[in-house]
């Protein structure tokens, strides 16, 4: 499971993977701002109907 620093450092690659797998995601859904990680994860969970752990597992 990636930590916050790993996500921040590789976000463009991770964002591309999510967009390929889930076409319904927009740039706004994938906006990563430091200090607002929980809000981003909440948006992704709500939009995809998956848990944070399920989403993170896509990056392993």
PDBQT receptor file of N, H, CA, C and O in Angstrom, charges set to zero:
ATOM      1  N   UNK A   1       0.845  -1.167   0.000  1.00  0.00    +0.000 N 
ATOM      2  CA  UNK A   1       0.000   0.000   0.000  1.00  0.00    +0.000 C 
ATOM      3  C   UNK A   1       0.895   1.236   0.000  1.00  0.00    +0.000 C 
ATOM      4  O   UNK A   1       1.769   1.367   0.857  1.00  0.00    +0.000 OA
ATOM      5  N   UNK A   2       0.686   2.143  -0.954  1.00  0.00    +0.000 N 
ATOM      6  H   UNK A   2      -0.024   2.037  -1.650  1.00  0.00    +0.000 HD
ATOM      7  CA  UNK A   2       1.533   3.332  -1.021  1.00  0.00    +0.000 C 
ATOM      8  C   UNK A   2       1.227   4.309   0.110  1.00  0.00    +0.000 C 
ATOM      9  O   UNK A   2       0.076   4.473   0.515  1.00  0.00    +0.000 OA
ATOM     10  N   UNK A   3       2.274   4.951   0.609  1.00  0.00    +0.000 N 
ATOM     11  H   UNK A   3       3.209   4.819   0.280  1.00  0.00    +0.000 HD
ATOM     12  CA  UNK A   3       2.047   5.972   1.627  1.00  0.00    +0.000 C 
ATOM     13  C   UNK A   3       1.874   7.329   0.939  1.00  0.00    +0.000 C 
ATOM     14  O   UNK A   3       1.961   7.427  -0.285  1.00  0.00    +0.000 OA
ATOM     15  N   UNK A   4       1.634   8.350   1.719  1.00  0.00    +0.000 N 
ATOM     16  H   UNK A   4       1.563   8.270   2.713  1.00  0.00    +0.000 HD
ATOM     17  CA  UNK A   4       1.365   9.688   1.177  1.00  0.00    +0.000 C 
ATOM     18  C   UNK A   4       2.504  10.213   0.310  1.00  0.00    +0.000 C 
ATOM     19  O   UNK A   4       2.260  10.817  -0.734  1.00  0.00    +0.000 OA
ATOM     20  N   UNK A   5       3.743   9.989   0.733  1.00  0.00    +0.000 N 
ATOM     21  H   UNK A   5       3.941   9.498   1.582  1.00  0.00    +0.000 HD
ATOM     22  CA  UNK A   5       4.892  10.475  -0.031  1.00  0.00    +0.000 C 
ATOM     23  C   UNK A   5       5.010   9.740  -1.367  1.00  0.00    +0.000 C 
ATOM     24  O   UNK A   5       5.338  10.354  -2.382  1.00  0.00    +0.000 OA
ATOM     25  N   UNK A   6       4.746   8.431  -1.374  1.00  0.00    +0.000 N 
ATOM     26  H   UNK A   6       4.479   7.932  -0.550  1.00  0.00    +0.000 HD
ATOM     27  CA  UNK A   6       4.802   7.659  -2.614  1.00  0.00    +0.000 C 
ATOM     28  C   UNK A   6       3.712   8.113  -3.576  1.00  0.00    +0.000 C 
ATOM     29  O   UNK A   6       3.941   8.231  -4.780  1.00  0.00    +0.000 OA
ATOM     30  N   UNK A   7       2.535   8.364  -3.038  1.00  0.00    +0.000 N 
ATOM     31  H   UNK A   7       2.349   8.268  -2.060  1.00  0.00    +0.000 HD
ATOM     32  CA  UNK A   7       1.433   8.833  -3.878  1.00  0.00    +0.000 C 
ATOM     33  C   UNK A   7       1.795  10.180  -4.479  1.00  0.00    +0.000 C 
ATOM     34  O   UNK A   7       1.619  10.393  -5.678  1.00  0.00    +0.000 OA
ATOM     35  N   UNK A   8       2.299  11.091  -3.657  1.00  0.00    +0.000 N 
ATOM     36  H   UNK A   8       2.442  10.919  -2.682  1.00  0.00    +0.000 HD
ATOM     37  CA  UNK A   8       2.660  12.423  -4.133  1.00  0.00    +0.000 C 
ATOM     38  C   UNK A   8       3.710  12.345  -5.236  1.00  0.00    +0.000 C 
ATOM     39  O   UNK A   8       3.608  13.043  -6.245  1.00  0.00    +0.000 OA
ATOM     40  N   UNK A   9       4.715  11.499  -5.046  1.00  0.00    +0.000 N 
ATOM     41  H   UNK A   9       4.798  10.932  -4.227  1.00  0.00    +0.000 HD
ATOM     42  CA  UNK A   9       5.806  11.400  -6.005  1.00  0.00    +0.000 C 
ATOM     43  C   UNK A   9       5.419  10.746  -7.315  1.00  0.00    +0.000 C 
ATOM     44  O   UNK A   9       6.011  11.052  -8.351  1.00  0.00    +0.000 OA
ATOM     45  N   UNK A  10       4.452   9.863  -7.298  1.00  0.00    +0.000 N 
ATOM     46  H   UNK A  10       3.972   9.614  -6.457  1.00  0.00    +0.000 HD
ATOM     47  CA  UNK A  10       4.068   9.102  -8.486  1.00  0.00    +0.000 C 
ATOM     48  C   UNK A  10       2.640   9.398  -8.934  1.00  0.00    +0.000 C 
ATOM     49  O   UNK A  10       2.028   8.587  -9.629  1.00  0.00    +0.000 OA
ATOM     50  N   UNK A  11       2.113  10.535  -8.549  1.00  0.00    +0.000 N 
ATOM     51  H   UNK A  11       2.610  11.194  -7.985  1.00  0.00    +0.000 HD
ATOM     52  CA  UNK A  11       0.699  10.777  -8.764  1.00  0.00    +0.000 C 
ATOM     53  C   UNK A  11       0.294  10.772 -10.239  1.00  0.00    +0.000 C 
ATOM     54  O   UNK A  11      -0.768  10.244 -10.567  1.00  0.00    +0.000 OA
ATOM     55  N   UNK A  12       1.091  11.335 -11.129  1.00  0.00    +0.000 N 
ATOM     56  H   UNK A  12       1.954  11.765 -10.863  1.00  0.00    +0.000 HD
ATOM     57  CA  UNK A  12       0.711  11.370 -12.542  1.00  0.00    +0.000 C 
ATOM     58  C   UNK A  12       0.557   9.962 -13.106  1.00  0.00    +0.000 C 
ATOM     59  O   UNK A  12      -0.383   9.688 -13.852  1.00  0.00    +0.000 OA
ATOM     60  N   UNK A  13       1.470   9.079 -12.752  1.00  0.00    +0.000 N 
ATOM     61  H   UNK A  13       2.234   9.302 -12.146  1.00  0.00    +0.000 HD
ATOM     62  CA  UNK A  13       1.375   7.686 -13.203  1.00  0.00    +0.000 C 
ATOM     63  C   UNK A  13       0.140   7.006 -12.615  1.00  0.00    +0.000 C 
ATOM     64  O   UNK A  13      -0.593   6.317 -13.323  1.00  0.00    +0.000 OA
ATOM     65  N   UNK A  14      -0.084   7.205 -11.314  1.00  0.00    +0.000 N 
ATOM     66  H   UNK A  14       0.511   7.765 -10.739  1.00  0.00    +0.000 HD
ATOM     67  CA  UNK A  14      -1.235   6.597 -10.652  1.00  0.00    +0.000 C 
ATOM     68  C   UNK A  14      -2.543   7.141 -11.229  1.00  0.00    +0.000 C 
ATOM     69  O   UNK A  14      -3.505   6.400 -11.432  1.00  0.00    +0.000 OA
ATOM     70  N   UNK A  15      -2.555   8.431 -11.483  1.00  0.00    +0.000 N 
ATOM     71  H   UNK A  15      -1.773   9.032 -11.318  1.00  0.00    +0.000 HD
ATOM     72  CA  UNK A  15      -3.742   9.068 -12.046  1.00  0.00    +0.000 C 
ATOM     73  C   UNK A  15      -4.068   8.453 -13.407  1.00  0.00    +0.000 C 
ATOM     74  O   UNK A  15      -5.233   8.195 -13.708  1.00  0.00    +0.000 OA
ATOM     75  N   UNK A  16      -3.056   8.221 -14.220  1.00  0.00    +0.000 N 
ATOM     76  H   UNK A  16      -2.109   8.431 -13.976  1.00  0.00    +0.000 HD
ATOM     77  CA  UNK A  16      -3.252   7.599 -15.528  1.00  0.00    +0.000 C 
ATOM     78  C   UNK A  16      -3.838   6.204 -15.414  1.00  0.00    +0.000 C 
ATOM     79  O   UNK A  16      -4.721   5.833 -16.188  1.00  0.00    +0.000 OA
ATOM     80  N   UNK A  17      -3.354   5.429 -14.456  1.00  0.00    +0.000 N 
ATOM     81  H   UNK A  17      -2.637   5.730 -13.827  1.00  0.00    +0.000 HD
ATOM     82  CA  UNK A  17      -3.871   4.076 -14.235  1.00  0.00    +0.000 C 
ATOM     83  C   UNK A  17      -5.345   4.120 -13.838  1.00  0.00    +0.000 C 
ATOM     84  O   UNK A  17      -6.153   3.331 -14.328  1.00  0.00    +0.000 OA
ATOM     85  N   UNK A  18      -5.683   5.042 -12.952  1.00  0.00    +0.000 N 
ATOM     86  H   UNK A  18      -5.027   5.683 -12.554  1.00  0.00    +0.000 HD
ATOM     87  CA  UNK A  18      -7.077   5.155 -12.519  1.00  0.00    +0.000 C 
ATOM     88  C   UNK A  18      -7.987   5.566 -13.682  1.00  0.00    +0.000 C 
ATOM     89  O   UNK A  18      -9.086   5.031 -13.829  1.00  0.00    +0.000 OA
ATOM     90  N   UNK A  19      -7.533   6.508 -14.500  1.00  0.00    +0.000 N 
ATOM     91  H   UNK A  19      -6.640   6.943 -14.380  1.00  0.00    +0.000 HD
ATOM     92  CA  UNK A  19      -8.332   6.960 -15.643  1.00  0.00    +0.000 C 
ATOM     93  C   UNK A  19      -8.537   5.829 -16.651  1.00  0.00    +0.000 C 
ATOM     94  O   UNK A  19      -9.608   5.720 -17.248  1.00  0.00    +0.000 OA
ATOM     95  N   UNK A  20      -7.518   4.986 -16.846  1.00  0.00    +0.000 N 
ATOM     96  H   UNK A  20      -6.648   5.075 -16.361  1.00  0.00    +0.000 HD
ATOM     97  CA  UNK A  20      -7.654   3.862 -17.769  1.00  0.00    +0.000 C 
ATOM     98  C   UNK A  20      -8.677   2.862 -17.250  1.00  0.00    +0.000 C 
ATOM     99  O   UNK A  20      -9.475   2.330 -18.021  1.00  0.00    +0.000 OA
ATOM    100  N   UNK A  21      -8.657   2.608 -15.967  1.00  0.00    +0.000 N 
ATOM    101  H   UNK A  21      -8.008   3.040 -15.340  1.00  0.00    +0.000 HD
ATOM    102  CA  UNK A  21      -9.542   1.607 -15.373  1.00  0.00    +0.000 C 
ATOM    103  C   UNK A  21     -10.957   2.145 -15.148  1.00  0.00    +0.000 C 
ATOM    104  O   UNK A  21     -11.931   1.402 -15.264  1.00  0.00    +0.000 OA
ATOM    105  N   UNK A  22     -11.070   3.431 -14.827  1.00  0.00    +0.000 N 
ATOM    106  H   UNK A  22     -10.278   4.036 -14.733  1.00  0.00    +0.000 HD
ATOM    107  CA  UNK A  22     -12.360   4.038 -14.501  1.00  0.00    +0.000 C 
ATOM    108  C   UNK A  22     -12.555   5.297 -15.336  1.00  0.00    +0.000 C 
ATOM    109  O   UNK A  22     -12.195   6.396 -14.915  1.00  0.00    +0.000 OA
ATOM    110  N   UNK A  23     -13.125   5.127 -16.513  1.00  0.00    +0.000 N 
ATOM    111  H   UNK A  23     -13.418   4.234 -16.856  1.00  0.00    +0.000 HD
ATOM    112  CA  UNK A  23     -13.284   6.234 -17.464  1.00  0.00    +0.000 C 
ATOM    113  C   UNK A  23     -14.139   7.371 -16.915  1.00  0.00    +0.000 C 
ATOM    114  O   UNK A  23     -14.033   8.504 -17.385  1.00  0.00    +0.000 OA
ATOM    115  N   UNK A  24     -14.980   7.086 -15.933  1.00  0.00    +0.000 N 
ATOM    116  H   UNK A  24     -15.067   6.165 -15.551  1.00  0.00    +0.000 HD
ATOM    117  CA  UNK A  24     -15.871   8.121 -15.394  1.00  0.00    +0.000 C 
ATOM    118  C   UNK A  24     -15.165   9.136 -14.504  1.00  0.00    +0.000 C 
ATOM    119  O   UNK A  24     -15.774  10.135 -14.121  1.00  0.00    +0.000 OA
ATOM    120  N   UNK A  25     -13.911   8.909 -14.168  1.00  0.00    +0.000 N 
ATOM    121  H   UNK A  25     -13.417   8.097 -14.479  1.00  0.00    +0.000 HD
ATOM    122  CA  UNK A  25     -13.172   9.849 -13.323  1.00  0.00    +0.000 C 
ATOM    123  C   UNK A  25     -12.765  11.080 -14.119  1.00  0.00    +0.000 C 
ATOM    124  O   UNK A  25     -12.352  10.982 -15.274  1.00  0.00    +0.000 OA
ATOM    125  N   UNK A  26     -12.887  12.234 -13.483  1.00  0.00    +0.000 N 
ATOM    126  H   UNK A  26     -13.223  12.313 -12.544  1.00  0.00    +0.000 HD
ATOM    127  CA  UNK A  26     -12.503  13.498 -14.106  1.00  0.00    +0.000 C 
ATOM    128  C   UNK A  26     -11.214  14.008 -13.462  1.00  0.00    +0.000 C 
ATOM    129  O   UNK A  26     -10.752  13.467 -12.458  1.00  0.00    +0.000 OA
ATOM    130  N   UNK A  27     -10.647  15.051 -14.054  1.00  0.00    +0.000 N 
ATOM    131  H   UNK A  27     -11.022  15.491 -14.870  1.00  0.00    +0.000 HD
ATOM    132  CA  UNK A  27      -9.460  15.686 -13.469  1.00  0.00    +0.000 C 
ATOM    133  C   UNK A  27      -9.762  16.196 -12.056  1.00  0.00    +0.000 C 
ATOM    134  O   UNK A  27      -8.913  16.106 -11.170  1.00  0.00    +0.000 OA
ATOM    135  N   UNK A  28     -10.967  16.730 -11.848  1.00  0.00    +0.000 N 
ATOM    136  H   UNK A  28     -11.657  16.803 -12.568  1.00  0.00    +0.000 HD
ATOM    137  CA  UNK A  28     -11.347  17.221 -10.525  1.00  0.00    +0.000 C 
ATOM    138  C   UNK A  28     -11.374  16.089  -9.497  1.00  0.00    +0.000 C 
ATOM    139  O   UNK A  28     -10.985  16.285  -8.345  1.00  0.00    +0.000 OA
ATOM    140  N   UNK A  29     -11.834  14.903  -9.914  1.00  0.00    +0.000 N 
ATOM    141  H   UNK A  29     -12.150  14.745 -10.850  1.00  0.00    +0.000 HD
ATOM    142  CA  UNK A  29     -11.860  13.755  -9.005  1.00  0.00    +0.000 C 
ATOM    143  C   UNK A  29     -10.453  13.359  -8.593  1.00  0.00    +0.000 C 
ATOM    144  O   UNK A  29     -10.245  12.851  -7.491  1.00  0.00    +0.000 OA
ATOM    145  N   UNK A  30      -9.499  13.588  -9.461  1.00  0.00    +0.000 N 
ATOM    146  H   UNK A  30      -9.669  14.001 -10.356  1.00  0.00    +0.000 HD
ATOM    147  CA  UNK A  30      -8.135  13.132  -9.241  1.00  0.00    +0.000 C 
ATOM    148  C   UNK A  30      -7.190  14.253  -8.826  1.00  0.00    +0.000 C 
ATOM    149  O   UNK A  30      -5.971  14.112  -8.927  1.00  0.00    +0.000 OA
ATOM    150  N   UNK A  31      -7.745  15.353  -8.366  1.00  0.00    +0.000 N 
ATOM    151  H   UNK A  31      -8.735  15.467  -8.284  1.00  0.00    +0.000 HD
ATOM    152  CA  UNK A  31      -6.933  16.481  -7.924  1.00  0.00    +0.000 C 
ATOM    153  C   UNK A  31      -6.267  16.135  -6.592  1.00  0.00    +0.000 C 
ATOM    154  O   UNK A  31      -6.944  15.904  -5.591  1.00  0.00    +0.000 OA
ATOM    155  N   UNK A  32      -4.958  16.103  -6.594  1.00  0.00    +0.000 N 
ATOM    156  H   UNK A  32      -4.408  16.290  -7.408  1.00  0.00    +0.000 HD
ATOM    157  CA  UNK A  32      -4.192  15.765  -5.394  1.00  0.00    +0.000 C 
ATOM    158  C   UNK A  32      -3.566  17.031  -4.842  1.00  0.00    +0.000 C 
ATOM    159  O   UNK A  32      -2.659  17.603  -5.446  1.00  0.00    +0.000 OA
ATOM    160  N   UNK A  33      -4.051  17.460  -3.700  1.00  0.00    +0.000 N 
ATOM    161  H   UNK A  33      -4.787  16.996  -3.209  1.00  0.00    +0.000 HD
ATOM    162  CA  UNK A  33      -3.488  18.639  -3.043  1.00  0.00    +0.000 C 
ATOM    163  C   UNK A  33      -2.967  18.227  -1.681  1.00  0.00    +0.000 C 
ATOM    164  O   UNK A  33      -3.644  17.546  -0.910  1.00  0.00    +0.000 OA
ATOM    165  N   UNK A  34      -1.766  18.651  -1.411  1.00  0.00    +0.000 N 
ATOM    166  H   UNK A  34      -1.216  19.204  -2.038  1.00  0.00    +0.000 HD
ATOM    167  CA  UNK A  34      -1.163  18.305  -0.134  1.00  0.00    +0.000 C 
ATOM    168  C   UNK A  34      -2.047  18.770   1.016  1.00  0.00    +0.000 C 
ATOM    169  O   UNK A  34      -2.552  19.893   1.019  1.00  0.00    +0.000 OA
ATOM    170  N   UNK A  35      -2.220  17.889   1.986  1.00  0.00    +0.000 N 
ATOM    171  H   UNK A  35      -1.810  16.977   1.983  1.00  0.00    +0.000 HD
ATOM    172  CA  UNK A  35      -3.054  18.201   3.136  1.00  0.00    +0.000 C 
ATOM    173  C   UNK A  35      -4.517  17.864   2.932  1.00  0.00    +0.000 C 
ATOM    174  O   UNK A  35      -5.301  17.915   3.880  1.00  0.00    +0.000 OA
ATOM    175  N   UNK A  36      -4.897  17.521   1.713  1.00  0.00    +0.000 N 
ATOM    176  H   UNK A  36      -4.260  17.480   0.943  1.00  0.00    +0.000 HD
ATOM    177  CA  UNK A  36      -6.299  17.201   1.446  1.00  0.00    +0.000 C 
ATOM    178  C   UNK A  36      -6.456  15.784   0.886  1.00  0.00    +0.000 C 
ATOM    179  O   UNK A  36      -7.387  15.494   0.135  1.00  0.00    +0.000 OA
ATOM    180  N   UNK A  37      -5.525  14.916   1.269  1.00  0.00    +0.000 N 
ATOM    181  H   UNK A  37      -4.768  15.151   1.878  1.00  0.00    +0.000 HD
ATOM    182  CA  UNK A  37      -5.553  13.546   0.780  1.00  0.00    +0.000 C 
ATOM    183  C   UNK A  37      -6.841  12.828   1.163  1.00  0.00    +0.000 C 
ATOM    184  O   UNK A  37      -7.412  12.097   0.354  1.00  0.00    +0.000 OA
ATOM    185  N   UNK A  38      -7.303  13.039   2.408  1.00  0.00    +0.000 N 
ATOM    186  H   UNK A  38      -6.839  13.634   3.065  1.00  0.00    +0.000 HD
ATOM    187  CA  UNK A  38      -8.514  12.363   2.872  1.00  0.00    +0.000 C 
ATOM    188  C   UNK A  38      -9.727  12.763   2.039  1.00  0.00    +0.000 C 
ATOM    189  O   UNK A  38     -10.582  11.931   1.734  1.00  0.00    +0.000 OA
ATOM    190  N   UNK A  39      -9.796  14.027   1.678  1.00  0.00    +0.000 N 
ATOM    191  H   UNK A  39      -9.102  14.703   1.926  1.00  0.00    +0.000 HD
ATOM    192  CA  UNK A  39     -10.907  14.505   0.844  1.00  0.00    +0.000 C 
ATOM    193  C   UNK A  39     -10.866  13.832  -0.535  1.00  0.00    +0.000 C 
ATOM    194  O   UNK A  39     -11.901  13.425  -1.063  1.00  0.00    +0.000 OA
ATOM    195  N   UNK A  40      -9.665  13.718  -1.112  1.00  0.00    +0.000 N 
ATOM    196  H   UNK A  40      -8.824  14.049  -0.683  1.00  0.00    +0.000 HD
ATOM    197  CA  UNK A  40      -9.519  13.072  -2.415  1.00  0.00    +0.000 C 
ATOM    198  C   UNK A  40      -9.938  11.608  -2.332  1.00  0.00    +0.000 C 
ATOM    199  O   UNK A  40     -10.683  11.127  -3.186  1.00  0.00    +0.000 OA
ATOM    200  N   UNK A  41      -9.461  10.891  -1.302  1.00  0.00    +0.000 N 
ATOM    201  H   UNK A  41      -8.855  11.282  -0.608  1.00  0.00    +0.000 HD
ATOM    202  CA  UNK A  41      -9.831   9.489  -1.151  1.00  0.00    +0.000 C 
ATOM    203  C   UNK A  41     -11.342   9.350  -0.976  1.00  0.00    +0.000 C 
ATOM    204  O   UNK A  41     -11.946   8.428  -1.523  1.00  0.00    +0.000 OA
ATOM    205  N   UNK A  42     -11.946  10.250  -0.227  1.00  0.00    +0.000 N 
ATOM    206  H   UNK A  42     -11.455  10.999   0.217  1.00  0.00    +0.000 HD
ATOM    207  CA  UNK A  42     -13.400  10.215  -0.033  1.00  0.00    +0.000 C 
ATOM    208  C   UNK A  42     -14.147  10.380  -1.346  1.00  0.00    +0.000 C 
ATOM    209  O   UNK A  42     -15.123   9.675  -1.606  1.00  0.00    +0.000 OA
ATOM    210  N   UNK A  43     -13.688  11.313  -2.172  1.00  0.00    +0.000 N 
ATOM    211  H   UNK A  43     -12.896  11.885  -1.961  1.00  0.00    +0.000 HD
ATOM    212  CA  UNK A  43     -14.319  11.523  -3.485  1.00  0.00    +0.000 C 
ATOM    213  C   UNK A  43     -14.208  10.270  -4.345  1.00  0.00    +0.000 C 
ATOM    214  O   UNK A  43     -15.176   9.855  -4.982  1.00  0.00    +0.000 OA
ATOM    215  N   UNK A  44     -13.011   9.668  -4.358  1.00  0.00    +0.000 N 
ATOM    216  H   UNK A  44     -12.224  10.006  -3.841  1.00  0.00    +0.000 HD
ATOM    217  CA  UNK A  44     -12.796   8.465  -5.159  1.00  0.00    +0.000 C 
ATOM    218  C   UNK A  44     -13.660   7.312  -4.650  1.00  0.00    +0.000 C 
ATOM    219  O   UNK A  44     -14.251   6.579  -5.443  1.00  0.00    +0.000 OA
ATOM    220  N   UNK A  45     -13.732   7.153  -3.336  1.00  0.00    +0.000 N 
ATOM    221  H   UNK A  45     -13.252   7.748  -2.691  1.00  0.00    +0.000 HD
ATOM    222  CA  UNK A  45     -14.543   6.083  -2.766  1.00  0.00    +0.000 C 
ATOM    223  C   UNK A  45     -16.013   6.255  -3.145  1.00  0.00    +0.000 C 
ATOM    224  O   UNK A  45     -16.681   5.291  -3.519  1.00  0.00    +0.000 OA
ATOM    225  N   UNK A  46     -16.501   7.468  -3.047  1.00  0.00    +0.000 N 
ATOM    226  H   UNK A  46     -15.958   8.251  -2.743  1.00  0.00    +0.000 HD
ATOM    227  CA  UNK A  46     -17.897   7.744  -3.366  1.00  0.00    +0.000 C 
ATOM    228  C   UNK A  46     -18.173   7.517  -4.855  1.00  0.00    +0.000 C 
ATOM    229  O   UNK A  46     -19.173   6.892  -5.207  1.00  0.00    +0.000 OA
ATOM    230  N   UNK A  47     -17.320   8.006  -5.707  1.00  0.00    +0.000 N 
ATOM    231  H   UNK A  47     -16.508   8.514  -5.420  1.00  0.00    +0.000 HD
ATOM    232  CA  UNK A  47     -17.532   7.910  -7.153  1.00  0.00    +0.000 C 
ATOM    233  C   UNK A  47     -17.411   6.470  -7.654  1.00  0.00    +0.000 C 
ATOM    234  O   UNK A  47     -18.160   6.053  -8.537  1.00  0.00    +0.000 OA
ATOM    235  N   UNK A  48     -16.463   5.708  -7.088  1.00  0.00    +0.000 N 
ATOM    236  H   UNK A  48     -15.854   6.046  -6.371  1.00  0.00    +0.000 HD
ATOM    237  CA  UNK A  48     -16.200   4.359  -7.575  1.00  0.00    +0.000 C 
ATOM    238  C   UNK A  48     -16.944   3.270  -6.802  1.00  0.00    +0.000 C 
ATOM    239  O   UNK A  48     -17.050   2.134  -7.264  1.00  0.00    +0.000 OA
ATOM    240  N   UNK A  49     -17.457   3.624  -5.625  1.00  0.00    +0.000 N 
ATOM    241  H   UNK A  49     -17.371   4.546  -5.250  1.00  0.00    +0.000 HD
ATOM    242  CA  UNK A  49     -18.140   2.631  -4.804  1.00  0.00    +0.000 C 
ATOM    243  C   UNK A  49     -17.185   1.573  -4.272  1.00  0.00    +0.000 C 
ATOM    244  O   UNK A  49     -17.563   0.414  -4.098  1.00  0.00    +0.000 OA
ATOM    245  N   UNK A  50     -15.952   1.976  -4.016  1.00  0.00    +0.000 N 
ATOM    246  H   UNK A  50     -15.645   2.917  -4.158  1.00  0.00    +0.000 HD
ATOM    247  CA  UNK A  50     -14.929   1.061  -3.516  1.00  0.00    +0.000 C 
ATOM    248  C   UNK A  50     -14.320   1.643  -2.243  1.00  0.00    +0.000 C 
ATOM    249  O   UNK A  50     -14.405   2.845  -1.991  1.00  0.00    +0.000 OA
ATOM    250  N   UNK A  51     -13.709   0.778  -1.453  1.00  0.00    +0.000 N 
ATOM    251  H   UNK A  51     -13.639  -0.199  -1.658  1.00  0.00    +0.000 HD
ATOM    252  CA  UNK A  51     -13.040   1.247  -0.245  1.00  0.00    +0.000 C 
ATOM    253  C   UNK A  51     -11.673   1.811  -0.608  1.00  0.00    +0.000 C 
ATOM    254  O   UNK A  51     -11.164   1.573  -1.703  1.00  0.00    +0.000 OA
ATOM    255  N   UNK A  52     -11.092   2.548   0.303  1.00  0.00    +0.000 N 
ATOM    256  H   UNK A  52     -11.505   2.742   1.193  1.00  0.00    +0.000 HD
ATOM    257  CA  UNK A  52      -9.758   3.104   0.087  1.00  0.00    +0.000 C 
ATOM    258  C   UNK A  52      -8.760   1.973  -0.151  1.00  0.00    +0.000 C 
ATOM    259  O   UNK A  52      -7.887   2.073  -1.014  1.00  0.00    +0.000 OA
ATOM    260  N   UNK A  53      -8.896   0.909   0.613  1.00  0.00    +0.000 N 
ATOM    261  H   UNK A  53      -9.605   0.827   1.314  1.00  0.00    +0.000 HD
ATOM    262  CA  UNK A  53      -7.993  -0.235   0.479  1.00  0.00    +0.000 C 
ATOM    263  C   UNK A  53      -8.116  -0.866  -0.916  1.00  0.00    +0.000 C 
ATOM    264  O   UNK A  53      -7.107  -1.253  -1.506  1.00  0.00    +0.000 OA
ATOM    265  N   UNK A  54      -9.331  -0.971  -1.444  1.00  0.00    +0.000 N 
ATOM    266  H   UNK A  54     -10.150  -0.656  -0.965  1.00  0.00    +0.000 HD
ATOM    267  CA  UNK A  54      -9.537  -1.526  -2.783  1.00  0.00    +0.000 C 
ATOM    268  C   UNK A  54      -8.886  -0.640  -3.857  1.00  0.00    +0.000 C 
ATOM    269  O   UNK A  54      -8.275  -1.141  -4.801  1.00  0.00    +0.000 OA
ATOM    270  N   UNK A  55      -9.024   0.658  -3.697  1.00  0.00    +0.000 N 
ATOM    271  H   UNK A  55      -9.520   1.064  -2.930  1.00  0.00    +0.000 HD
ATOM    272  CA  UNK A  55      -8.429   1.590  -4.663  1.00  0.00    +0.000 C 
ATOM    273  C   UNK A  55      -6.907   1.524  -4.579  1.00  0.00    +0.000 C 
ATOM    274  O   UNK A  55      -6.227   1.468  -5.603  1.00  0.00    +0.000 OA
ATOM    275  N   UNK A  56      -6.374   1.530  -3.356  1.00  0.00    +0.000 N 
ATOM    276  H   UNK A  56      -6.926   1.576  -2.524  1.00  0.00    +0.000 HD
ATOM    277  CA  UNK A  56      -4.926   1.466  -3.181  1.00  0.00    +0.000 C 
ATOM    278  C   UNK A  56      -4.347   0.174  -3.748  1.00  0.00    +0.000 C 
ATOM    279  O   UNK A  56      -3.218   0.163  -4.238  1.00  0.00    +0.000 OA
ATOM    280  N   UNK A  57      -5.109  -0.907  -3.683  1.00  0.00    +0.000 N 
ATOM    281  H   UNK A  57      -6.026  -0.897  -3.285  1.00  0.00    +0.000 HD
ATOM    282  CA  UNK A  57      -4.595  -2.191  -4.184  1.00  0.00    +0.000 C 
ATOM    283  C   UNK A  57      -4.345  -2.166  -5.685  1.00  0.00    +0.000 C 
ATOM    284  O   UNK A  57      -3.605  -3.003  -6.201  1.00  0.00    +0.000 OA
ATOM    285  N   UNK A  58      -4.950  -1.220  -6.390  1.00  0.00    +0.000 N 
ATOM    286  H   UNK A  58      -5.551  -0.540  -5.970  1.00  0.00    +0.000 HD
ATOM    287  CA  UNK A  58      -4.717  -1.092  -7.831  1.00  0.00    +0.000 C 
ATOM    288  C   UNK A  58      -3.281  -0.683  -8.138  1.00  0.00    +0.000 C 
ATOM    289  O   UNK A  58      -2.804  -0.878  -9.257  1.00  0.00    +0.000 OA
ATOM    290  N   UNK A  59      -2.595  -0.122  -7.156  1.00  0.00    +0.000 N 
ATOM    291  H   UNK A  59      -2.982   0.036  -6.248  1.00  0.00    +0.000 HD
ATOM    292  CA  UNK A  59      -1.243   0.379  -7.353  1.00  0.00    +0.000 C 
ATOM    293  C   UNK A  59      -0.170  -0.599  -6.917  1.00  0.00    +0.000 C 
ATOM    294  O   UNK A  59       1.019  -0.309  -7.048  1.00  0.00    +0.000 OA
ATOM    295  N   UNK A  60      -0.565  -1.744  -6.404  1.00  0.00    +0.000 N 
ATOM    296  H   UNK A  60      -1.531  -1.980  -6.297  1.00  0.00    +0.000 HD
ATOM    297  CA  UNK A  60       0.415  -2.714  -5.911  1.00  0.00    +0.000 C 
ATOM    298  C   UNK A  60       0.917  -3.600  -7.022  1.00  0.00    +0.000 C 
ATOM    299  O   UNK A  60       1.749  -4.475  -6.786  1.00  0.00    +0.000 OA
TER     300      UNK A  60
